[in-house]
Amino acid sequence: MLLRRLARPMFASWFVNEGVDVLRSPAPHVADMRAVLDRLNRRLPAQAAGTPVGSALATPLTDAQLTTIVRAHGGALAVAGMLLGLGRAPRTVSFVLAILTAPLVVAALPDKQADAGDKLLRRARRARLIRSLAFTGGAVLAGADSQGRPSIGWRVQHARAEHAKAKASDD
């Protein structure tokens, strides 16, 4: 359908742009991720420190490690966005994009300590949060779009019913 051929690349362009931006200039994104990790460490209960997730959060990452992680995330966003724009495995790629935007949502969550007196910073963070949530929701919707074809689950269920019906008529 013509609408999908036009809408998917337009929708995917945001993901590609975000991914390329991270690859070109990772420093602000690394700072955001560092702030998220610090915020999680502050809120982490003392009992959780002994768990694998708690100990991983408590272990500080070097700037080089964090930059590598952030760049890998940006590259994955860009590649998945390009695949969606090209129409390659759009349902799968859309769900991958929804998962990849989760860290963007977490990074944009309000932080009362960091945004204490700055209204512009709070407003910018809220705008980033809403934008990230909107694109996550859009990616989920794009992933659920079956293009008018039945889903695999429906096809399996329908084939089983047809098989049972054929078996019953044979008896």
N, C-alpha and C positions, 0 to 999 in steps of 0.2 A: 504494500500500500504506500502511496506517495507520502502520506502524512508521517509514517514511521521513517521513511528514507530521509525526510527533512528534519524531523524532530530529534532523532537519535544523535546525529552529529552536533546539532545545536546544544543538546543537553550534555553531551560528552565533552564539549569544548571547555567547560568549567573545570572538569577533572584534569584534562590535559594541561590547561593553563596552570592550575595549582601544582601539579607534579613538576612541570618544567620550572616554575618559579622556585620550588624547593631545590631542584637540582642546580639551578644557577646561583642562588644565594641562600644557602642553608643556615646562615648565622642567626637570623631572626627566628627561624623555626626551631633551631636548637635551643635558643633562649626560652621560647615558649614551652618546649618539652622539658627543659630543666625546671621551669617554674611548676609545671604539672607534677613532676616527680617530687619536688620539694613539698608541694601541697599534699600529695598522697602520703609522704613520710610524716608530715605533721599530724595528719588525721588517722594514721595507722595505729590501732590499739597495740599496747605492749604485748598482748597475748599472740598477736598475729606475726610478731617478729620471728618466731620459731618455725613458721610455715614456709614452704618453698617460695611462695609469692612474696611473703613478707621479707624474707631474707634477700630475695632478688631486688626488692625495692630499697632495702636498707643499704645494700652494697652500692656505693656511688660509682656511676659510670664516668669515664674520662670524656673530655670534650671530643676527642677523636672517635671514640666508640659511639657517642651520641650522634655525632655528625654522620657517621656511616649508617646508623639506623634510620635517621631522618631522611638521608638521601635515598636509601633503599625504599622507604615508604613513598617518597616522591616519585621515584622511578616506576614503582608498581602502580601508582595512581595514573601516571602519564600513559603507560602501556595499556592498562585496562581501559582508560578513556579512549585511546585510539582504537582499540578493538571494538568497543561499543560503537564508536563513530563509523567504523567500517562495516558494522553489522555482523561481526564474527562472534558466534556463540553469545548473542546478546543477553539471554536470560542468565546464564552463568556469570558473565562479566558484570552484569548489573548487580547481582548479589555480592560479588567480590568488591565492587565499588562501595556498596552499602557497608560492608565490613571495614573497608579501608577508611571510610569517613568517620568511623567511631572515634579514633584518636583526635580528629579535628573537633568533634563535639566535646570531648573531655577537655581539650585544651582551651576551649572557649567558655567553659562553665564559669559562672561568676565567682570571684574570689574577693571576699570582703576586706581581707587584709591588704591585698595588692591595690585594689581599686578604692580604698577608703575615702580619699578626698577629691578624686579626679572624676568629674562627671563625664568628660569626654572619653576617658578610658573605659568607664563603665558602659557608655553608650556603644562604643566600638566593639567591646567584648560581647555585648548583647546582640549586636548586628551580626557578628561572626557566628555566634551560637545559633541564631535563627537561620542564617544562610546554610550552615552545616547541617542542621536538622532538616531543612527543606530539601537539600540535595540528597541526604540519606533517604528520606521518604520517597523522593523521585526515583532513586535507584531501586528501591524495593518495588515501586510500581512498575518500573521498566522490566524488572526481573519477573514480575508476575504476569506480564503481558504474554499471552500464548499465541498472539497473532491470529486469533480465530481458530486455532487448532486445539484439539483437546490435549490435556496434560498427559504425561506418561502414566500417572496414577490412574486417571480415568480410563486410558487405553488398556492397562493391565486388568482393571476391574471389569471392563466391558468384555475383554477377551475371555476372562474366567467365566463370566455369565454366559457367553455364547458357547463356550466349551461345555459347561454344565447342561445347557439347553440341548445341545447336540447329543450329549451322552444320554440324557433322559429320553430323547426321542428314539435312540438306538435300542434302548431296553424294551 
